[in-house]
Amino acid sequence: MHDQAQPAQRADIREILAWGRPWRTSFCLAVLAQMVSMMFGLLFPWLMGHLVDASVPSIKLLPSDGWRPDIDTVALVLLGTLAIQAALTFFYSATFHTAGQRTVVELRKRLFGRLIELPMKFFGERRVGELTSRLGSDMSLVEDFFCGAVPQAIRQGMLMIGGLVAIFLTSPRLAGLMLFSFPVFIALAVLFGRSVRKVSHLAQENLAQSATIVEETLQGISSVKAFGNEGFERQRHAAAMDSYLATALRGARYRAALIAFIILGIFGAIVLVLWYGARLMQAGVLTHGELTKFTLYMLFIGGGVSSLAEVVSAVQKTIGASQRIRELLHEAVESRLPACGDGGSLLPSGELAVRLEEVHFSYPSRTDLPVLLGVTLEARPGERIALVGPSGAGKSTIISLLLRFYEPDSGRILIGGRDAKELDVAALRAQMAIVPQEVLLFGGTIRENIAYGRPGASEAEIRDAARRANCAEFIERFPEGYETLVGDRGVKLSGGQRQRVAIARAFIRNPRILLLDEATSSLDSESEKLIQDALETLLAGRTAFIIAHRLATVRKCDRIHVIDAGRMIESGTHDELIQRPGGTYRRLAEMQFAS
């Protein structure tokens, strides 16, 4: 198991480092500057030893085996090396952070871009809070890796290696004594590193769970307050945070135990070495300066060993976080066919025909519950097709399949005579616009939300779309007009106003296929009349699918399909269906029109 884990960890680290490949020149320069800086840093104990020896008169009586400067010369050389080291430290620290931040920013862009290209199936199986945690806490750990762990590992590694060489050159006997317990430190660091990695991974999962609860609670805050469930949500969040805290504290205890043991070992080794060094000085084997040199180099090594645990912990945390990031980066995106261009050359010009042939479908998360069972229907170019039936019958699912949020389990969908699977997803959706029942507005201005239907639209086009959607009047009553902020999810607008902004968004998109999913359900009678007039203009010259529970809104449709339990049970015009004795449409119509 251990033999398999080590190569896997090395592969993980190589992949993490590969994220910084575009800035490898900057990283290499930073590493080079850091290595040179550490070389000057390793001169510090050597020069301090000479400074101590230069201050002891008796040393001058001993035979000279090398450089023996006076106090002033050593001090000047020390100051010079410190100045060079400071300049190099500034350079490599700034370069590491610059390259690291660019790496993380680019990775955030890449991850977000990947997320929004994933199919709806993926989002049906994930929670929003979990995904935002990946962009938040997990990416922060990757940032710490590039800006902290990597420079720290290089620095401490060089100090340890350089210090080991230096102490052997200074006094092999003292070096052998000090290194007697060194393998124990390494083995313990590796052992605790594995435990820290497991606990860190679990802690991140618990933190993501708490973030999910926060996300869901704030998104549905109106429901929380309406049902008086503030206490329930508080308890749910507290339970998740308690679970995270227990895991995090366990990890903290592991790290604390490791650090405490290492500190005890280091200072114990220092006492032992100083005792033995003092004995060697008494015997005339070591000078004061050599013992000083050895002690400082030993502190360098001790600092490197004590920092090793933190570096290993940071690397293990990053590996745990990167596994989740890499899972998202490796998820299969929606099918793209670059050769399709903008789709214009693949689809006939003008109005488009749409046909569903024996479509069967069940959602990936519940394959045991069929939603559509052999649905066949056709919309000729420019026709208005109504889909009616009880809730849960499969009407909105048909809209989702037309948008290729999902693919049919069997059967096929033809757009303009071509199989939808042969068309690029973006090119296909560019031909469509949807006005959903639950309108989601983004938290910007009204202008931005209308222009979302076609980014880059001119001011005149935005105002024209608002006028045709009969929402210009209420927009212009706001003091800020089109610059009015709609708030999170559009909470500053009424349901009817949000619906009319969504219809203006569809106007500006100028689609060839229009999808209306209960587009007038949130409107009062006066607003509904305005919207119905606007929709008449919008529907002209377009193939349209209209889902409606209010049958009065579908009377003028070219064909009405009644869907129930995933099957099409009736089809025809309003006049044909209303005359069918015992028909479902007739029963629904009698219930609505009688009331």
Legacy VTK file of the C-alpha trace (Angstrom):
# vtk DataFile Version 3.0
C-alpha trace
ASCII
DATASET POLYDATA
POINTS 595 float
0.000 0.000 0.000
2.833 2.355 0.925
4.700 1.495 -2.289
1.632 2.456 -4.326
0.936 5.661 -2.374
4.365 7.209 -2.859
4.357 7.156 -6.706
0.762 8.426 -6.627
1.773 11.347 -4.403
4.729 12.160 -6.646
2.408 12.118 -9.663
-0.005 14.420 -7.803
2.790 16.883 -7.002
4.031 16.811 -10.614
0.545 17.634 -11.867
0.181 20.482 -9.360
3.558 21.895 -10.411
2.497 21.561 -14.058
-0.207 24.178 -13.394
2.614 26.712 -13.076
4.263 25.692 -16.355
3.276 28.896 -18.246
5.351 30.856 -15.714
8.204 28.370 -15.407
10.752 31.023 -16.457
9.739 33.213 -13.520
9.737 30.243 -11.153
13.197 29.158 -12.370
14.590 32.674 -11.884
13.094 32.771 -8.396
14.585 29.370 -7.537
18.000 30.444 -8.868
17.892 33.682 -6.863
16.825 31.755 -3.777
19.674 29.267 -4.163
22.229 32.069 -4.451
20.625 33.821 -1.473
20.831 30.640 0.586
24.523 30.269 -0.326
25.167 33.698 1.128
23.016 32.693 4.087
25.212 29.656 4.682
28.237 32.000 4.824
26.758 33.693 7.892
27.769 31.028 10.493
31.179 30.650 8.885
31.798 34.395 9.094
30.425 34.548 12.630
32.918 31.862 13.618
35.731 33.967 12.207
34.361 37.020 14.022
34.427 35.138 17.346
37.929 33.798 16.692
39.143 37.272 15.692
37.979 38.567 19.075
39.943 35.918 21.059
43.639 36.914 21.377
44.806 33.359 22.053
43.594 32.217 18.636
46.308 34.283 16.948
48.931 32.145 18.653
47.570 28.963 17.002
48.898 27.849 13.609
46.919 29.387 10.700
45.281 26.996 8.248
43.372 29.590 6.189
41.824 33.051 6.179
42.295 34.857 9.496
40.953 38.430 9.167
40.556 41.089 11.816
37.236 42.042 13.430
36.527 45.034 11.151
37.117 43.025 7.961
34.793 40.233 9.071
32.085 42.732 10.055
32.252 44.468 6.668
32.095 41.156 4.813
29.129 40.113 6.978
27.258 43.325 6.183
27.992 42.892 2.476
26.672 39.324 2.386
23.554 40.372 4.326
22.881 43.206 1.841
23.221 40.847 -1.133
21.027 38.259 0.580
18.367 40.878 1.341
18.236 42.019 -2.301
18.031 38.453 -3.579
15.368 37.616 -0.984
13.235 40.547 -2.116
13.577 39.447 -5.741
12.774 35.768 -5.286
9.966 36.392 -2.776
8.252 38.902 -5.073
8.800 36.660 -8.111
7.455 33.564 -6.348
4.344 35.413 -5.244
3.791 37.020 -8.645
4.149 33.730 -10.521
2.144 31.867 -7.859
-0.723 34.369 -7.913
-0.829 34.284 -11.711
-0.891 30.500 -11.626
-3.787 30.429 -9.168
-5.751 33.155 -10.975
-5.356 31.307 -14.271
-6.369 28.065 -12.563
-9.456 29.747 -11.080
-10.411 30.973 -14.549
-9.834 27.519 -15.999
-11.839 25.818 -13.259
-14.756 28.252 -13.529
-14.711 27.937 -17.310
-14.782 24.170 -16.942
-17.642 24.289 -14.452
-19.966 26.297 -16.667
-19.250 23.974 -19.609
-20.257 20.849 -17.699
-23.595 19.234 -18.592
-26.745 19.645 -16.535
-26.389 16.018 -15.423
-23.324 17.050 -13.423
-25.123 19.900 -11.637
-28.041 17.624 -10.864
-25.665 15.472 -8.824
-23.760 18.282 -7.050
-24.659 21.031 -4.634
-23.776 24.645 -5.299
-22.023 25.145 -1.962
-19.711 22.223 -2.674
-18.659 23.720 -6.007
-18.110 27.221 -4.607
-15.931 25.644 -1.917
-13.707 24.246 -4.661
-13.226 27.761 -6.058
-12.716 29.145 -2.559
-11.003 27.127 0.161
-9.422 24.515 -2.116
-7.911 27.143 -4.392
-6.582 28.992 -1.331
-4.608 25.886 -0.400
-3.145 25.745 -3.916
-2.211 29.423 -3.577
-0.455 28.691 -0.268
1.426 25.866 -1.979
2.886 28.017 -4.757
3.471 31.148 -2.681
4.490 29.504 0.595
5.224 25.776 0.603
7.421 25.697 -2.519
9.740 28.595 -1.468
9.815 27.247 2.090
10.709 23.727 0.918
13.573 25.044 -1.240
14.855 27.332 1.487
14.771 24.757 4.276
16.094 22.018 1.998
19.128 24.089 1.050
19.775 25.103 4.648
19.594 21.479 5.752
21.877 20.168 2.995
24.327 23.072 3.271
24.292 22.844 7.061
24.984 19.105 6.989
27.993 19.566 4.699
29.262 22.448 6.848
29.026 20.623 10.188
30.926 17.627 8.803
33.637 19.960 7.563
33.731 21.731 10.924
33.720 18.719 13.261
32.929 15.172 12.079
32.670 13.912 15.668
30.077 16.507 16.684
28.238 15.975 13.380
27.985 12.224 13.963
26.555 12.801 17.437
23.985 15.295 16.205
22.810 13.170 13.291
22.275 10.095 15.427
18.597 10.967 15.924
18.013 12.590 12.510
16.389 9.507 10.851
13.853 9.410 13.677
12.726 12.952 12.839
12.311 12.106 9.141
10.357 8.905 9.805
8.087 10.707 12.265
7.483 13.589 9.822
6.443 11.139 7.082
4.202 9.190 9.460
2.449 12.268 10.768
2.283 13.707 7.254
0.076 10.843 6.133
-2.250 11.301 9.087
-2.415 15.045 8.472
-3.275 14.442 4.822
-6.195 12.167 5.668
-7.535 14.482 8.345
-7.068 17.535 6.101
-9.012 15.881 3.289
-11.859 15.058 5.665
-11.801 18.576 7.134
-12.115 20.121 3.655
-15.090 17.876 2.913
-16.761 18.952 6.150
-16.050 22.607 5.371
-17.549 22.197 1.904
-20.641 20.678 3.517
-21.059 23.695 5.795
-20.561 26.035 2.819
-23.317 24.154 1.002
-25.701 24.685 3.915
-24.914 28.424 3.977
-25.423 28.675 0.209
-28.762 26.869 0.264
-30.041 28.750 3.298
-29.223 32.177 1.885
-30.629 31.291 -1.541
-33.885 30.174 0.062
-33.941 32.738 2.864
-37.544 33.712 2.101
-38.694 30.110 2.581
-36.597 29.789 5.740
-38.251 32.837 7.259
-41.724 31.994 5.961
-41.621 28.618 7.720
-39.844 30.008 10.780
-36.955 27.608 10.337
-34.132 29.924 11.394
-33.454 27.710 14.403
-33.450 24.547 12.311
-30.961 26.033 9.818
-28.818 27.334 12.667
-28.692 23.837 14.155
-27.948 22.262 10.773
-25.072 24.672 10.154
-23.815 24.287 13.733
-23.753 20.482 13.366
-21.708 20.759 10.159
-19.315 23.243 11.761
-18.957 21.052 14.861
-18.051 18.131 12.630
-15.493 20.297 10.820
-14.132 21.592 14.133
-13.685 18.075 15.537
-11.776 17.001 12.429
-9.710 20.199 12.292
-8.807 19.914 15.980
-7.740 16.313 15.473
-5.453 17.460 12.670
-4.177 20.296 14.852
-3.317 17.819 17.597
-1.375 15.673 15.135
0.596 18.677 13.909
1.116 20.011 17.424
2.381 16.644 18.643
4.828 16.431 15.756
6.115 19.980 16.252
6.412 19.533 20.036
8.381 16.315 19.651
10.686 17.870 17.059
11.310 20.930 19.229
12.109 18.694 22.200
14.459 16.639 20.064
16.159 19.668 18.538
16.821 21.460 21.826
17.821 18.220 23.444
20.304 17.674 20.612
21.583 21.238 21.020
22.236 20.691 24.724
23.992 17.401 23.979
26.128 18.909 21.220
27.059 21.979 23.257
28.074 19.740 26.163
30.233 17.583 23.912
31.589 20.657 22.105
32.565 22.234 25.417
34.485 19.071 26.274
36.267 19.246 22.897
37.134 22.917 23.520
38.605 21.965 26.881
40.732 19.387 25.099
41.890 22.008 22.571
40.308 20.200 19.602
37.813 23.030 18.817
38.145 26.793 18.923
35.458 29.168 20.151
34.667 30.203 16.569
34.364 26.612 15.352
31.909 25.772 18.094
29.978 28.935 17.250
29.942 27.941 13.568
28.825 24.428 14.393
26.052 25.671 16.704
24.672 28.078 14.093
24.770 25.440 11.355
23.058 23.047 13.713
20.307 25.622 14.281
19.927 25.920 10.504
19.486 22.145 10.277
17.143 22.087 13.258
15.058 24.873 11.760
14.875 22.954 8.495
13.777 19.756 10.231
11.172 21.556 12.355
9.833 23.330 9.253
9.756 20.047 7.388
6.600 19.000 9.242
4.798 22.206 8.226
5.986 21.891 4.637
4.881 18.251 4.472
1.537 19.207 6.040
1.031 22.018 3.498
1.909 19.701 0.609
-0.440 17.006 1.894
-3.261 19.540 2.254
-2.634 20.771 -1.269
-2.665 17.229 -2.659
-6.005 16.623 -0.944
-7.459 19.859 -2.311
-5.970 19.354 -5.768
-7.600 15.940 -6.071
-11.028 17.567 -5.941
-9.940 20.334 -8.319
-8.510 17.808 -10.770
-11.719 15.784 -10.600
-13.610 18.835 -11.851
-11.003 19.638 -14.510
-11.222 16.065 -15.812
-15.040 16.010 -15.973
-16.390 15.606 -19.509
-17.864 18.860 -20.848
-20.861 19.204 -23.123
-20.160 18.004 -26.637
-18.623 20.654 -28.841
-18.272 20.425 -32.602
-15.906 23.235 -33.651
-16.425 22.467 -37.320
-20.026 23.540 -36.967
-19.073 27.203 -36.792
-22.066 29.314 -35.798
-24.536 26.757 -37.038
-25.800 29.003 -39.807
-24.479 26.833 -42.589
-25.894 23.656 -41.035
-29.462 24.788 -40.471
-31.838 26.104 -43.108
-32.539 29.816 -43.049
-35.799 31.215 -41.772
-38.197 29.374 -39.508
-37.092 25.994 -38.192
-38.987 22.728 -37.909
-38.625 20.646 -34.743
-39.477 16.977 -34.404
-39.274 14.482 -31.537
-39.315 10.830 -32.599
-40.121 8.120 -30.029
-38.226 9.913 -27.295
-37.699 8.009 -24.046
-35.981 9.720 -21.143
-35.273 9.399 -17.429
-33.049 11.682 -15.376
-29.541 10.306 -14.732
-30.018 10.540 -10.973
-33.220 8.434 -11.142
-32.917 6.039 -14.032
-35.603 3.844 -12.453
-38.263 6.547 -12.943
-39.056 7.158 -16.630
-40.140 10.729 -17.372
-40.938 10.456 -21.091
-42.223 7.279 -22.712
-42.037 7.278 -26.498
-43.077 10.902 -27.113
-43.436 11.851 -30.790
-44.456 15.341 -31.835
-43.655 17.840 -34.543
-43.574 21.600 -34.872
-43.548 22.746 -38.478
-41.660 25.945 -39.324
-43.350 28.886 -37.624
-45.922 26.811 -35.727
-46.941 27.363 -32.130
-47.065 24.123 -30.187
-48.675 23.993 -26.755
-47.810 21.427 -24.109
-50.435 21.018 -21.388
-51.056 18.507 -18.657
-50.674 18.010 -14.920
-47.522 18.919 -13.012
-44.794 16.300 -13.337
-46.156 15.016 -16.647
-42.853 15.743 -18.484
-43.610 19.059 -20.223
-40.591 20.967 -18.887
-38.433 17.925 -19.575
-39.226 18.281 -23.285
-37.966 21.880 -23.106
-34.774 20.689 -21.394
-34.211 18.110 -24.124
-34.724 20.706 -26.860
-32.051 22.843 -25.184
-29.880 19.712 -24.951
-29.509 20.007 -21.218
-29.866 16.227 -21.420
-29.806 13.630 -24.180
-32.701 11.204 -24.831
-32.203 7.642 -23.631
-33.575 6.550 -26.985
-35.249 8.167 -29.955
-34.012 11.391 -31.492
-34.701 15.103 -31.792
-34.493 16.810 -35.185
-33.888 20.552 -35.545
-34.257 21.920 -39.056
-34.114 18.348 -40.366
-30.817 17.552 -38.625
-30.247 15.343 -35.603
-29.614 17.652 -32.637
-26.644 15.492 -31.608
-24.880 16.499 -34.837
-25.121 20.188 -33.953
-22.767 22.134 -31.742
-24.477 22.824 -28.419
-23.641 26.540 -28.409
-24.704 26.951 -32.050
-28.001 25.186 -31.363
-28.804 27.244 -28.279
-27.950 30.402 -30.196
-31.106 29.700 -32.215
-33.279 29.514 -29.083
-34.561 31.676 -26.251
-36.427 30.569 -23.158
-38.718 32.490 -20.836
-38.995 30.261 -17.755
-41.597 30.185 -15.040
-39.059 31.033 -12.327
-37.054 33.913 -13.738
-33.508 34.272 -12.466
-32.082 37.759 -12.828
-28.431 38.414 -12.118
-27.570 40.930 -9.424
-26.612 43.749 -11.801
-28.638 46.444 -13.516
-31.798 46.096 -15.556
-29.769 47.052 -18.639
-27.296 44.223 -18.019
-30.082 41.698 -17.481
-31.836 42.590 -20.729
-28.550 42.591 -22.648
-27.774 39.139 -21.259
-29.859 37.757 -24.120
-27.255 39.115 -26.527
-24.140 40.571 -24.890
-22.869 43.581 -26.788
-26.320 44.842 -27.784
-26.559 48.585 -28.308
-28.437 50.994 -26.054
-31.098 51.487 -28.725
-31.631 47.720 -29.029
-31.952 47.342 -25.265
-34.555 50.102 -25.037
-36.433 48.753 -28.040
-36.582 45.268 -26.482
-37.867 46.772 -23.226
-40.514 48.744 -25.093
-41.701 45.691 -27.052
-41.850 43.650 -23.843
-43.995 46.388 -22.247
-41.539 46.923 -19.401
-40.074 50.279 -20.480
-42.763 52.121 -18.550
-41.966 50.705 -15.113
-38.203 50.846 -15.791
-38.359 54.555 -16.577
-40.273 55.203 -13.355
-37.230 54.135 -11.340
-34.908 57.054 -10.448
-31.926 55.196 -11.943
-33.881 53.930 -14.943
-32.048 51.182 -16.791
-29.177 51.454 -14.295
-31.428 50.258 -11.457
-29.842 47.377 -9.543
-32.218 44.415 -9.398
-30.578 42.847 -6.320
-29.631 39.234 -5.736
-31.716 37.029 -8.046
-33.848 40.103 -8.876
-35.419 40.502 -5.411
-35.932 44.257 -5.878
-38.411 43.640 -8.684
-41.855 42.081 -8.428
-42.529 38.698 -10.005
-44.346 40.292 -12.923
-41.553 42.797 -13.502
-38.945 40.036 -13.511
-41.045 38.118 -16.031
-41.261 41.117 -18.358
-37.489 41.727 -18.133
-37.011 38.056 -19.089
-39.275 38.543 -22.090
-37.286 41.644 -23.091
-34.184 39.443 -22.878
-35.836 37.016 -25.313
-36.752 39.900 -27.648
-33.160 41.097 -27.862
-31.910 37.577 -28.584
-34.127 37.380 -31.683
-34.383 33.570 -31.587
-35.673 31.264 -34.303
-37.132 28.858 -31.735
-38.951 30.265 -28.720
-39.576 28.288 -25.530
-42.169 29.638 -23.095
-42.461 27.752 -19.807
-45.408 29.259 -17.947
-44.228 32.672 -19.141
-47.294 34.515 -17.813
-47.854 32.579 -14.600
-46.471 35.287 -12.313
-48.530 38.130 -13.738
-51.677 39.834 -12.590
-54.496 40.342 -15.065
-53.324 43.778 -16.207
-49.719 42.696 -16.645
-50.800 39.497 -18.365
-52.686 41.499 -20.983
-49.585 43.603 -21.663
-47.399 40.513 -21.918
-49.811 38.625 -24.126
-49.687 41.552 -26.554
-45.883 41.521 -26.393
-45.746 37.774 -26.916
-47.884 38.021 -30.022
-45.194 40.221 -31.535
-42.406 37.997 -30.260
-44.010 34.788 -31.562
-44.491 36.100 -35.093
-42.312 34.215 -37.558
-40.869 31.842 -34.950
-41.330 28.198 -34.093
-42.573 28.115 -30.514
-43.221 25.642 -27.724
-45.554 26.966 -25.053
-46.127 25.284 -21.685
-49.187 26.626 -19.925
-51.588 25.624 -17.185
-53.915 28.468 -18.120
-55.590 27.024 -21.192
-56.793 30.463 -22.251
-53.229 31.264 -23.272
-52.982 28.328 -25.718
-56.266 28.659 -27.613
-54.553 30.230 -30.614
-51.806 27.593 -30.844
-51.578 25.590 -34.063
-51.493 22.327 -32.115
-51.989 21.340 -28.510
-50.388 18.211 -27.058
-51.697 16.831 -23.783
-48.956 15.075 -21.814
-49.682 12.827 -18.856
-47.267 10.503 -17.030
-44.683 10.889 -19.785
-47.018 9.952 -22.646
-48.836 12.025 -25.217
-52.480 11.145 -24.715
-54.182 13.771 -26.881
-53.242 16.061 -29.744
-55.102 18.595 -31.845
-56.312 22.184 -31.973
-58.297 23.795 -29.182
-61.569 23.397 -31.087
-60.841 19.732 -31.844
-59.876 18.816 -28.302
-62.706 20.724 -26.629
-65.233 18.678 -28.599
-63.736 15.281 -27.668
-66.122 13.589 -25.184
-64.356 12.423 -22.024
-61.084 13.964 -23.151
-58.509 15.180 -20.638
-58.182 18.585 -22.321
-61.936 19.072 -22.314
-62.116 18.176 -18.612
-59.308 20.624 -17.775
-60.935 23.338 -19.864
-64.323 22.872 -18.221
-62.744 23.093 -14.772
-60.845 26.307 -15.583
-63.463 28.128 -17.622
-66.227 27.200 -15.168
-64.289 28.838 -12.346
LINES 1 596
595 0 1 2 3 4 5 6 7 8 9 10 11 12 13 14 15 16 17 18 19 20 21 22 23 24 25 26 27 28 29 30 31 32 33 34 35 36 37 38 39 40 41 42 43 44 45 46 47 48 49 50 51 52 53 54 55 56 57 58 59 60 61 62 63 64 65 66 67 68 69 70 71 72 73 74 75 76 77 78 79 80 81 82 83 84 85 86 87 88 89 90 91 92 93 94 95 96 97 98 99 100 101 102 103 104 105 106 107 108 109 110 111 112 113 114 115 116 117 118 119 120 121 122 123 124 125 126 127 128 129 130 131 132 133 134 135 136 137 138 139 140 141 142 143 144 145 146 147 148 149 150 151 152 153 154 155 156 157 158 159 160 161 162 163 164 165 166 167 168 169 170 171 172 173 174 175 176 177 178 179 180 181 182 183 184 185 186 187 188 189 190 191 192 193 194 195 196 197 198 199 200 201 202 203 204 205 206 207 208 209 210 211 212 213 214 215 216 217 218 219 220 221 222 223 224 225 226 227 228 229 230 231 232 233 234 235 236 237 238 239 240 241 242 243 244 245 246 247 248 249 250 251 252 253 254 255 256 257 258 259 260 261 262 263 264 265 266 267 268 269 270 271 272 273 274 275 276 277 278 279 280 281 282 283 284 285 286 287 288 289 290 291 292 293 294 295 296 297 298 299 300 301 302 303 304 305 306 307 308 309 310 311 312 313 314 315 316 317 318 319 320 321 322 323 324 325 326 327 328 329 330 331 332 333 334 335 336 337 338 339 340 341 342 343 344 345 346 347 348 349 350 351 352 353 354 355 356 357 358 359 360 361 362 363 364 365 366 367 368 369 370 371 372 373 374 375 376 377 378 379 380 381 382 383 384 385 386 387 388 389 390 391 392 393 394 395 396 397 398 399 400 401 402 403 404 405 406 407 408 409 410 411 412 413 414 415 416 417 418 419 420 421 422 423 424 425 426 427 428 429 430 431 432 433 434 435 436 437 438 439 440 441 442 443 444 445 446 447 448 449 450 451 452 453 454 455 456 457 458 459 460 461 462 463 464 465 466 467 468 469 470 471 472 473 474 475 476 477 478 479 480 481 482 483 484 485 486 487 488 489 490 491 492 493 494 495 496 497 498 499 500 501 502 503 504 505 506 507 508 509 510 511 512 513 514 515 516 517 518 519 520 521 522 523 524 525 526 527 528 529 530 531 532 533 534 535 536 537 538 539 540 541 542 543 544 545 546 547 548 549 550 551 552 553 554 555 556 557 558 559 560 561 562 563 564 565 566 567 568 569 570 571 572 573 574 575 576 577 578 579 580 581 582 583 584 585 586 587 588 589 590 591 592 593 594
